[in-house]
Structure formats: C-alpha cells, structure tokens
Amino acid sequence: MPPGTRRLLLLTVPSPARALLESLGVGEKLALARDTGGHPADAVRDCVAAAVDALVAERGGPAWDAAGFAALRSFVAERLVVTATGVLRAAGEVHGAAYVVREQLAVPAPERMRPAFEDLAVQLAALVPADVATSSGVSRLPHVLRYLRAMQRRLDLVPKDVERDLVLMDRVHVVEDAWHDALDALPAGTPVPAELADVRWLLEELRVSLFAQQLGTAQKVSEKRILQLLADSA
C-alpha cells in the first residue's frame, strides 16, 4: 500500500519538482549534479517522492477508501511544496558530503590502505543510492549525513594508523556477517521483520562509535547489543 499510495499521489498531485530544480542556486545544482552523474532532476524527483511518503505517514498512513484518499490527497497537496523544499535541502547536504567521500575514494590508495577503501566504497554504495531520500526516509537523512562525516573522519585517520582501522573494520564485519546470516535464515518470501531490517542502521551507528566517536551516536550501540538482538530475532 505505501508504494502504491505514493504512486497515486504523484500522479494526481501537481509536482513541484521543476520549480524546486529551478529554485536551486548554481552551487546547489552543481553539488547535486556531481553526485548523481549529471542528473540533478532525478535527485529532486526523489526528494518529492520522499516528501510524499513523509506526509502520508504524518497523516496516519495510506487511505483505504475513496473518501479517505481524497482527504489524504488534499493534505499532501497543501503541504508538498514546503515539505519537499526541506527534504531537498537535507538531501543536497547528503549528496554534497557523498561526493566528497567519492572523490577521496577515487584516489589510488597504498596497498596497505586498500581494505579500508574497499570497505568504505561498499558502505557508501549502500548508504547513498540514487534514491537516497526515499530509501532512507526523510527523518533519517540527517543521520545519513552524520554517517558520511564519520566516513570522512575515518579516511582522515586511516593513514595515521592502518592497523587500528583494520582491527575495527574486522569487528564491524563480524556483526555485519551475523546480520546477513539472520537475513539468509528467513524463509523464502517472508517479509523482513522491522527490527531485523533496522539492524542496517545500527551497523552504521556502530561504525560511528568505532571510527568517529566524537560525532556521537543516535542511541546506545555495541557489538554485543546488536548480536543479542540478532539472537533474539532468530
């Protein structure tokens, strides 16, 4: 229902995407273009879709009859421009920070630093896909920005102590592997339980706690806590 509701609303509510794109300053548009392969309009449409998702959630979720959908459509239409503007601002910061990390990772790394660079590249691909606003959700965009800043911090520290980085990376991978094992153990066709899906964000918080403690975490997190959560969900 949520994806279907989003699609119906995007088809029936006038989109502010073009106006939002035209309202961007040169620097803002360039930042989006750099991190989206020259397609800033795609990022803007992603933000509009994410704004719709946020408004539907604010209204209490998808509607289940014609009258309910009409009321939901009116609610979204009245607030979409303002909400999408805020989402675009947050997503623009994310794309800007992601571009900085991409540029740093594009520089050939010394052999001893390659495991860290490869790990960060995998993390970045999962963290900032083309549809980062809709895939992460509006409320999580500020956290995604913090995770990217933690990645920048890690990149600054790797050359100073590669061995430390490798030890911390291995600790993350142990928990990450346990999470993937838990996902693989689900019966085919079974929806992923919310608490299990949210482990991906706990892993990001764990990385912050290990590689960039000064940025702080959104909640208490440790390897033991995550592994216990996985054991409880089995």
C-alpha positions in Angstrom: 0.0 0.0 0.0 2.6 2.7 0.8 4.4 2.5 -2.6 1.0 2.3 -4.4 -0.3 5.3 -2.4 2.9 7.3 -3.2 2.5 6.5 -6.9 -1.2 7.6 -7.0 -0.4 10.8 -5.2 2.5 11.6 -7.5 0.1 11.1 -10.5 -2.7 13.2 -9.1 -0.9 16.0 -7.1 0.9 18.7 -9.1 4.6 18.1 -8.7 6.8 20.9 -7.5 9.9 19.2 -8.9 10.6 21.6 -11.8 10.1 24.6 -9.7 12.3 23.2 -7.0 15.1 22.5 -9.5 14.8 26.0 -11.0 15.0 27.5 -7.5 18.4 25.9 -6.8 21.4 28.1 -6.8 24.3 27.3 -9.2 26.3 25.8 -6.4 23.5 23.7 -5.1 22.6 22.4 -8.5 26.2 21.6 -9.2 26.5 19.6 -6.0 23.5 17.5 -6.9 24.8 17.0 -10.5 28.2 15.9 -9.3 26.8 13.1 -7.1 24.1 12.0 -9.4 26.1 11.5 -12.6 24.8 14.8 -14.0 21.1 14.2 -13.3 20.1 16.7 -10.6 16.5 16.4 -11.7 16.4 12.8 -10.6 17.5 13.8 -7.1 14.8 16.4 -7.0 12.1 13.9 -8.0 13.5 11.6 -5.4 13.0 14.3 -2.8 9.4 15.0 -3.9 8.6 11.3 -3.6 10.2 11.2 -0.1 8.2 14.2 0.9 5.0 12.4 -0.2 6.0 9.4 1.9 6.6 11.7 4.9 3.3 13.5 4.6 1.4 10.2 4.2 3.0 8.9 7.4 2.2 12.2 9.1 -1.5 11.9 8.1 -1.6 8.4 9.6 -0.7 6.1 6.6 -2.3 5.1 3.3 -6.1 5.6 2.8 -8.3 2.5 2.3 -11.3 4.1 0.5 -12.1 6.8 -2.0 -13.1 9.4 0.7 -10.0 8.7 2.7 -7.8 9.1 -0.4 -9.4 12.4 -1.3 -8.7 13.7 2.2 -5.1 12.4 2.0 -4.6 13.9 -1.4 -5.8 17.3 -0.2 -3.5 17.1 2.8 -0.5 16.3 0.7 -1.2 18.9 -1.9 -1.4 21.7 0.6 2.0 20.8 2.2 4.0 19.2 -0.6 6.0 22.3 -1.7 7.2 23.3 1.8 7.9 19.7 2.8 9.8 18.9 -0.5 11.8 22.0 -0.1 13.1 20.9 3.3 13.8 17.4 2.0 15.8 18.8 -0.9 17.9 20.9 1.4 18.7 17.9 3.6 19.3 15.6 0.6 21.5 18.2 -1.0 23.8 18.1 2.0 23.9 14.3 1.8 24.8 14.3 -1.8 27.4 17.0 -1.3 29.1 15.0 1.5 28.8 11.8 -0.5 30.6 13.4 -3.4 33.5 14.4 -1.2 33.8 10.8 0.0 33.6 9.5 -3.6 36.4 11.8 -4.6 38.6 10.7 -1.7 38.0 7.1 -2.6 38.7 7.6 -6.2 42.4 8.4 -5.4 44.5 5.3 -5.7 45.3 4.0 -2.2 48.5 2.5 -1.0 48.2 -1.3 -0.8 48.0 -1.4 3.0 45.0 1.0 2.9 43.1 -0.8 0.2 41.0 -2.9 2.5 39.7 0.2 4.2 39.0 2.0 0.9 37.1 -1.1 -0.4 35.1 -1.3 2.8 34.2 2.4 2.6 33.2 2.0 -1.1 30.8 -0.8 -0.2 29.4 1.2 2.7 28.9 4.3 0.5 27.1 2.4 -2.3 24.6 1.1 0.2 24.3 4.3 2.2 23.8 6.8 -0.7 22.0 5.1 -3.6 20.4 7.3 -6.3 17.1 7.3 -4.4 18.7 8.1 -1.0 15.8 10.3 0.1 13.1 7.7 -0.4 15.1 4.7 0.5 16.4 6.2 3.8 13.3 8.2 4.6 13.1 11.9 5.4 13.7 11.6 9.1 16.9 9.6 8.6 18.6 12.0 6.2 20.4 13.9 9.0 21.7 10.6 10.3 23.0 9.7 6.8 24.8 13.0 6.7 26.4 12.1 10.1 27.4 8.7 8.8 29.1 10.3 5.8 31.0 12.7 8.1 32.1 9.7 10.1 33.4 8.2 6.8 35.4 11.3 6.1 36.8 11.2 9.6 37.8 7.6 9.1 39.5 8.5 5.8 41.5 11.2 7.6 42.7 8.7 10.3 43.5 5.6 8.2 46.9 6.8 7.1 47.9 7.5 10.7 47.1 4.0 12.0 46.2 1.4 9.4 46.4 -1.5 11.8 43.9 0.1 14.1 41.5 0.6 11.2 41.8 -3.0 10.2 41.0 -4.2 13.7 37.9 -2.0 14.0 36.8 -3.0 10.5 37.0 -6.7 11.3 34.9 -6.0 14.4 32.2 -4.4 12.3 32.3 -7.3 9.7 31.7 -9.9 12.4 28.4 -8.2 13.3 27.6 -7.5 9.7 28.1 -11.1 8.7 25.8 -12.2 11.6 23.1 -9.9 10.3 23.4 -11.3 6.8 23.2 -14.8 8.2 20.0 -13.8 10.0 18.5 -12.4 6.8 19.5 -15.5 4.9 17.8 -17.7 7.5 14.4 -16.2 6.9 12.1 -18.5 4.9 11.8 -17.6 1.2 9.2 -15.0 0.6 9.0 -13.9 4.3 9.0 -10.2 4.8 12.0 -9.0 6.8 10.8 -8.0 10.3 11.3 -4.3 11.0 13.6 -4.9 13.9 15.9 -7.0 11.7 15.8 -4.5 8.8 16.7 -1.7 11.2 20.0 -3.5 12.1 21.4 -1.9 9.0 21.2 1.4 10.7 22.5 0.0 14.0 25.6 -1.1 12.0 26.0 2.5 10.8 25.8 3.7 14.4 28.4 1.1 15.3 30.7 2.4 12.7 30.3 5.9 14.1 31.1 4.7 17.6 34.2 2.9 16.4 35.7 5.2 13.8 34.3 8.7 14.8 33.3 8.7 18.4 33.3 12.4 18.6 30.3 12.7 16.3 28.2 10.8 18.8 25.5 8.1 18.1 21.8 8.4 18.0 21.4 5.6 20.6 23.5 3.3 22.7 25.1 0.7 20.4 27.7 -2.0 20.7 28.6 -5.3 19.1 27.1 -7.2 22.0 23.8 -5.4 21.8 23.4 -6.0 18.1 24.4 -9.6 18.3 21.9 -10.1 21.2 19.2 -8.5 19.1 20.0 -10.9 16.2 19.9 -13.9 18.6 16.6 -12.8 20.0 15.1 -12.4 16.5 16.2 -16.0 15.4 
